[in-house]
């Protein structure tokens, strides 16, 4: 009687283990197949192998020299780092072009004696995206972001670099999401 109980328990445990292995295998398979549309960066697969980023002119009323080159390079870098697309100088299947349309510093908060305590740098970029293989993806849109800083500081040197890093990181990610991730 003791041997029969042990044999039944062992068979039950084997059955449960096989069942769990099958359930886990099916679940894992479904999860992996469900993630097939996206890669780890969030970009959807596109029917393209190349992209081109034309130089973004600085057409803002207040011009900060050099930011147009920095922005153009940042946009190229984010697309290269988050996709397998190849950067080309002409004839890209995906084309990014546009201009910096606004560079503005505005006071945000005031002190008791009505002086600015904090300022905000806002940069806006107009982007035209063209997908030569899928015209439905084409768009023209403005992207903008800001950086707040102490009004007693000058926005030059490392302070300006920090501000541009924050702003351009956000704007380029937004452009990437709009054009390739479809978020």
C-alpha positions as CSV (number, residue, x, y, z in Angstrom):
1,X,0.0,0.0,0.0
2,X,2.9,2.4,0.9
3,X,4.6,1.6,-2.5
4,X,1.4,2.3,-4.4
5,X,0.9,5.7,-2.8
6,X,4.5,6.7,-3.5
7,X,4.2,5.5,-7.2
8,X,1.0,7.5,-7.6
9,X,2.5,10.6,-6.0
10,X,5.6,10.3,-8.3
11,X,3.3,10.0,-11.4
12,X,1.3,13.0,-10.3
13,X,4.4,15.1,-9.8
14,X,5.7,14.1,-13.2
15,X,2.4,14.9,-14.8
16,X,2.3,18.3,-13.1
17,X,6.0,19.0,-14.1
18,X,5.3,18.1,-17.8
19,X,2.2,20.3,-17.7
20,X,4.1,23.3,-16.3
21,X,6.9,22.8,-18.8
22,X,4.4,22.8,-21.7
23,X,2.5,25.8,-20.3
24,X,5.8,27.8,-19.8
25,X,7.1,26.8,-23.2
26,X,3.9,28.0,-24.9
27,X,3.8,31.2,-22.9
28,X,7.4,32.0,-23.6
29,X,6.9,31.3,-27.3
30,X,3.9,33.6,-27.4
31,X,5.8,36.4,-25.6
32,X,8.8,36.1,-27.9
33,X,6.6,36.1,-31.0
34,X,4.6,39.1,-29.7
35,X,7.7,41.1,-29.4
36,X,8.7,40.4,-33.0
37,X,7.2,43.7,-34.3
38,X,9.5,45.8,-32.1
39,X,13.2,45.6,-31.4
40,X,14.8,46.5,-28.1
41,X,15.1,50.2,-29.0
42,X,11.4,50.6,-29.7
43,X,11.8,51.1,-33.4
44,X,9.4,49.3,-35.7
45,X,11.0,47.5,-38.6
46,X,11.0,49.8,-41.7
47,X,11.3,48.8,-45.3
48,X,14.5,50.8,-45.6
49,X,18.2,50.3,-45.3
50,X,19.4,54.0,-45.4
51,X,18.6,57.3,-43.9
52,X,19.7,60.8,-44.6
53,X,19.7,63.9,-42.3
54,X,20.1,67.1,-44.2
55,X,21.7,70.1,-42.4
56,X,19.2,71.9,-40.2
57,X,19.5,75.6,-40.8
58,X,19.1,78.0,-37.9
59,X,16.3,80.3,-38.8
60,X,15.5,81.4,-35.3
61,X,15.1,85.1,-34.6
62,X,17.7,84.9,-31.9
63,X,20.7,82.9,-33.3
64,X,23.1,80.9,-31.1
65,X,26.0,80.0,-33.4
66,X,26.7,76.3,-33.9
67,X,23.6,74.8,-32.5
68,X,22.4,73.8,-36.0
69,X,25.4,71.6,-36.5
70,X,25.1,70.1,-33.0
71,X,21.4,69.4,-33.6
72,X,22.0,67.8,-37.0
73,X,24.7,65.5,-35.5
74,X,22.5,64.6,-32.5
75,X,19.7,63.5,-34.8
76,X,22.1,61.4,-36.9
77,X,23.5,59.8,-33.7
78,X,20.2,58.8,-32.2
79,X,19.0,57.1,-35.4
80,X,22.3,55.3,-35.8
81,X,22.4,54.1,-32.2
82,X,18.8,52.9,-32.1
83,X,18.5,51.3,-35.6
84,X,20.4,49.3,-38.1
85,X,20.0,51.9,-40.8
86,X,23.0,53.2,-42.6
87,X,23.6,57.0,-42.7
88,X,24.1,58.3,-46.3
89,X,24.8,61.8,-47.5
90,X,22.3,61.6,-50.4
91,X,19.6,59.3,-51.8
92,X,18.5,58.1,-48.3
93,X,15.3,56.1,-48.3
94,X,14.3,57.9,-45.1
95,X,15.0,61.7,-45.2
96,X,15.0,64.1,-42.3
97,X,15.2,67.8,-43.1
98,X,14.1,71.1,-41.6
99,X,15.2,74.1,-39.6
100,X,15.6,75.5,-36.1
101,X,12.7,77.9,-35.9
102,X,13.0,79.3,-32.4
103,X,15.6,79.9,-29.8
104,X,14.1,81.9,-26.9
105,X,15.0,82.8,-23.3
106,X,12.1,83.9,-21.2
107,X,11.8,84.7,-17.5
108,X,9.8,82.1,-15.6
109,X,9.6,83.0,-11.9
110,X,10.2,86.3,-10.1
111,X,11.7,87.3,-6.8
112,X,10.0,89.6,-4.3
113,X,11.6,92.6,-5.9
114,X,10.2,91.6,-9.4
115,X,13.5,90.3,-10.8
116,X,13.7,87.0,-12.7
117,X,14.7,84.1,-10.4
118,X,14.6,81.5,-13.1
119,X,14.8,81.7,-16.9
120,X,13.8,79.2,-19.5
121,X,15.5,78.4,-22.8
122,X,13.1,77.0,-25.4
123,X,14.2,75.6,-28.7
124,X,11.8,74.6,-31.5
125,X,12.7,72.6,-34.6
126,X,10.5,72.1,-37.7
127,X,11.0,68.7,-39.2
128,X,10.0,67.2,-42.6
129,X,10.3,63.4,-42.6
130,X,10.0,61.6,-45.9
131,X,9.9,57.8,-46.3
132,X,10.4,57.1,-50.0
133,X,9.1,53.5,-49.6
134,X,6.0,54.4,-47.6
135,X,4.5,57.8,-48.2
136,X,1.9,57.3,-45.5
137,X,4.7,57.8,-43.0
138,X,5.6,61.3,-44.3
139,X,5.0,64.3,-42.0
140,X,6.0,67.8,-41.3
141,X,5.8,68.7,-37.6
142,X,7.3,71.1,-35.1
143,X,9.1,69.7,-32.0
144,X,10.0,71.8,-29.0
145,X,11.5,71.4,-25.6
146,X,13.0,73.7,-22.8
147,X,15.6,74.0,-20.1
148,X,15.2,76.0,-16.9
149,X,18.2,77.7,-15.3
150,X,19.0,80.2,-12.6
151,X,18.5,83.8,-13.7
152,X,21.8,84.7,-12.1
153,X,23.7,82.4,-14.4
154,X,24.8,83.2,-17.9
155,X,23.8,80.7,-20.5
156,X,27.3,80.2,-21.9
157,X,30.0,77.5,-21.8
158,X,29.2,74.3,-19.8
159,X,25.8,75.8,-18.8
160,X,24.8,76.2,-22.5
161,X,26.2,72.7,-23.3
162,X,24.1,71.2,-20.5
163,X,21.0,73.0,-21.7
164,X,21.5,71.9,-25.3
165,X,22.2,68.3,-24.3
166,X,18.9,68.2,-22.4
167,X,16.8,69.9,-25.1
168,X,18.3,68.1,-28.1
169,X,18.1,64.7,-26.4
170,X,14.4,65.2,-25.9
171,X,13.7,66.7,-29.3
172,X,15.7,64.0,-31.2
173,X,14.0,61.2,-29.2
174,X,10.6,62.7,-30.0
175,X,11.5,62.9,-33.7
176,X,12.7,59.3,-33.6
177,X,9.5,58.2,-31.9
178,X,7.3,60.0,-34.4
179,X,9.1,58.7,-37.5
180,X,10.3,55.2,-36.5
181,X,8.7,54.1,-33.3
182,X,5.2,55.4,-34.0
183,X,4.6,56.1,-30.3
